[in-house]
Amino acid sequence: MSDAFQIGPFLLKMSMLAVVVSLSLGFVAISAQLTHSREWKSAVIELLSHALVLAFLVWKFSYILFDFSKALENPSSILYFSGGENGTMLAVVAVVVFLTKTVRKKAIPVHLVALAMATGFLAATGVYQLLTVVFEQSSMWYHVQQIAICAFFIWWLQRAKEGLIHLAAWLAPVMWFAISQVYVHFFVPNREAVFAGLSGDQLMYYAFALLLLFLSRRVKPIGGATDEEAS
């Protein structure tokens, strides 16, 4: 989405507009998902709203940390640049710390936070992929498959949410989502293979899926016993 349009003195990129619309609809989906948990609904939405703002601020202003000399020479560049991939990683760490401390402090049920985050992420990603198809009309097979993946997992969350009280129950579905990303990234335009025919992103998702598989085989079954205890 490289097109842009001007609103007064501001130049707004279509990609940024798509992100704003996607995030907004992601929160609408979260609100709908938490309809039956009204006592925690506002707390969870407020928590994730603050986490999103924190992520944006850390990602945006980490440019000062990673390109201090350029930011010092031209302070206005802070408005146009961000911390890039390093800033994204720093934002993830900041959000994880924030969520961990706040959830413990306010005693918010962790499974509701996980459900809300998964729902919002899938809804926002699906909408963004749809808007990309509408505005770019290129690489449609990749984006259409991403939309289908997001829709399927949202449907699955709606059906299985009663069984997702324990975080161990999330390992398998998240693993399958990671596997789906390994598959769908074969359709990324100009994909560059790094190892064994897989791109860097595919290797990351593949390693994550293997980690989740490893953990799922070692987590004690909910309401049951391990193989050693059973014998």
C-alpha positions in Angstrom: 0.0 0.0 0.0 2.2 2.8 -1.3 -0.5 5.3 -2.2 -1.1 8.2 0.1 -3.6 11.1 0.3 -3.3 14.5 2.0 -5.5 15.9 4.8 -4.6 19.5 5.2 -0.8 19.7 5.9 -0.6 16.0 6.8 0.2 13.2 4.3 -1.5 10.0 5.3 -0.4 6.7 3.8 -3.0 4.1 2.9 -1.0 1.5 4.8 -1.3 3.5 8.0 -5.0 4.0 7.4 -5.4 0.2 6.9 -3.6 -0.4 10.2 -5.8 2.0 12.1 -9.0 0.5 10.6 -7.7 -3.1 11.3 -6.8 -2.3 14.9 -10.2 -0.6 15.5 -12.1 -3.7 14.2 -9.8 -5.9 16.2 -11.0 -4.2 19.4 -14.6 -4.6 18.1 -14.0 -8.3 17.8 -12.5 -8.4 21.3 -15.5 -6.6 22.7 -17.8 -9.2 21.0 -15.7 -12.1 22.2 -15.9 -11.0 25.9 -19.6 -10.3 25.9 -20.2 -13.2 28.4 -17.4 -11.9 30.7 -18.9 -8.5 31.4 -17.2 -8.2 34.8 -13.8 -8.3 33.2 -14.6 -6.9 29.8 -13.7 -3.3 30.4 -10.6 -4.2 32.4 -9.2 -6.4 29.6 -10.0 -3.9 26.8 -8.4 -1.1 28.9 -5.3 -3.3 29.5 -4.8 -4.2 25.8 -5.5 -0.5 24.8 -2.7 0.6 27.1 -0.4 -2.2 25.8 -1.0 -1.1 22.2 -0.2 2.5 23.0 2.9 1.4 24.9 4.0 -0.8 21.9 3.6 2.1 19.5 5.5 4.6 21.6 8.4 2.2 22.3 8.6 1.2 18.6 8.4 4.8 17.4 10.7 6.5 19.8 13.3 3.6 19.9 14.6 5.4 16.8 16.3 7.7 19.3 18.0 4.7 21.0 19.1 2.9 17.8 20.0 6.0 15.7 20.9 8.6 18.3 23.3 10.6 16.2 20.8 11.0 13.3 18.0 11.9 15.7 20.3 14.4 17.4 21.3 16.0 14.1 17.8 16.2 12.8 15.2 16.0 15.6 12.3 16.2 13.2 13.3 12.8 11.7 11.8 11.2 14.9 8.4 12.0 13.4 9.0 10.1 10.2 11.2 7.2 11.3 11.0 4.4 13.8 13.2 1.8 15.5 12.4 -0.7 12.7 12.8 -4.4 13.6 14.9 -3.7 16.7 12.3 -1.3 17.9 9.6 -4.0 17.3 11.5 -6.5 19.4 12.0 -3.9 22.2 8.2 -3.1 22.0 7.4 -6.8 22.4 9.6 -7.0 25.5 8.0 -3.9 27.0 4.5 -5.1 26.3 5.2 -8.6 27.8 6.6 -6.9 31.0 3.7 -4.5 31.2 1.1 -7.3 30.7 2.7 -9.6 33.2 2.9 -6.9 36.0 -0.5 -5.5 35.3 -2.3 -8.8 35.1 -0.8 -9.9 38.4 -1.5 -6.6 40.1 -5.2 -6.4 39.0 -5.7 -10.2 39.2 -7.2 -10.3 35.7 -7.9 -13.9 34.5 -4.9 -14.8 32.3 -7.1 -16.9 30.0 -9.4 -14.0 29.2 -6.4 -11.8 28.3 -5.1 -14.6 26.0 -8.5 -15.1 24.4 -8.8 -11.3 23.8 -5.3 -11.0 22.4 -5.8 -13.9 20.0 -9.2 -12.7 18.9 -8.0 -9.1 18.3 -4.8 -10.3 16.5 -6.7 -12.6 14.2 -9.4 -10.1 13.4 -7.0 -7.2 12.8 -4.7 -9.3 10.7 -7.6 -10.7 8.6 -9.0 -7.2 8.0 -5.6 -5.8 7.1 -5.1 -8.6 4.6 -8.5 -7.9 3.1 -7.8 -4.2 2.8 -4.4 -5.1 1.2 -6.2 -7.2 -1.5 -8.7 -4.3 -2.1 -6.1 -1.5 -2.4 -3.1 -3.4 -3.9 -4.9 -6.1 -6.0 -1.6 -8.0 -6.1 -0.3 -11.2 -4.5 -4.0 -12.0 -4.0 -3.5 -15.8 -3.4 -1.2 -15.1 -0.4 -3.5 -12.5 1.1 -6.7 -14.6 0.5 -5.1 -17.6 2.2 -4.2 -15.4 5.2 -7.8 -14.2 5.4 -9.0 -17.8 5.4 -6.5 -18.8 8.1 -7.6 -15.9 10.3 -11.3 -16.7 9.8 -10.8 -20.3 10.6 -8.9 -19.7 13.8 -11.5 -17.0 14.9 -14.2 -19.7 14.3 -12.2 -22.2 16.3 -11.8 -19.7 19.2 -15.5 -19.1 19.3 -16.2 -22.9 19.5 -13.4 -23.8 21.9 -13.1 -20.8 24.2 -14.8 -22.7 27.1 -11.9 -25.2 27.0 -9.2 -22.6 27.0 -9.2 -21.8 30.7 -5.8 -23.4 31.2 -2.9 -21.9 29.1 -1.6 -25.4 28.3 -4.6 -25.8 26.1 -3.3 -23.0 23.9 -0.1 -24.9 22.9 -1.6 -27.0 20.1 -3.7 -24.4 18.3 -0.9 -21.8 18.4 1.4 -24.5 17.0 -1.0 -25.2 14.1 -1.2 -21.5 13.4 2.6 -21.3 13.2 2.6 -24.3 10.8 0.0 -22.5 8.7 2.3 -19.5 8.4 5.1 -21.7 7.3 2.9 -23.0 4.5 1.3 -19.7 3.4 4.7 -17.9 3.3 5.6 -20.0 0.3 3.3 -17.7 -1.6 5.0 -14.5 -0.5 6.2 -12.5 -3.6 10.0 -12.5 -4.1 10.5 -15.0 -1.3 14.2 -15.6 -0.6 15.1 -19.1 0.6 17.6 -19.1 3.5 17.9 -22.8 4.5 16.2 -26.0 3.2 14.0 -24.0 0.8 12.6 -21.9 3.7 12.8 -18.2 4.1 13.8 -16.4 7.3 10.2 -15.9 8.4 9.4 -19.6 7.7 12.3 -20.8 9.7 11.2 -18.6 12.6 7.6 -20.0 12.5 9.0 -23.5 12.1 11.2 -23.2 15.1 8.4 -21.8 17.1 6.1 -24.7 16.1 8.8 -27.2 17.2 9.2 -25.4 20.5 5.4 -25.6 21.1 5.4 -29.3 20.1 8.2 -29.9 22.6 6.3 -28.1 25.4 3.0 -29.8 24.6 4.6 -33.2 25.1 5.9 -32.3 28.5 3.0 -30.4 30.0 0.9 -32.4 32.4 -2.5 -33.2 30.8 -5.3 -31.1 32.3 -7.2 -33.1 34.8 -5.0 -36.2 34.2 -1.7 -37.7 35.1 1.6 -38.0 33.2 2.6 -41.3 31.7 5.0 -42.0 34.5 2.2 -41.5 37.1 -0.2 -43.6 35.2 2.2 -46.5 35.1 
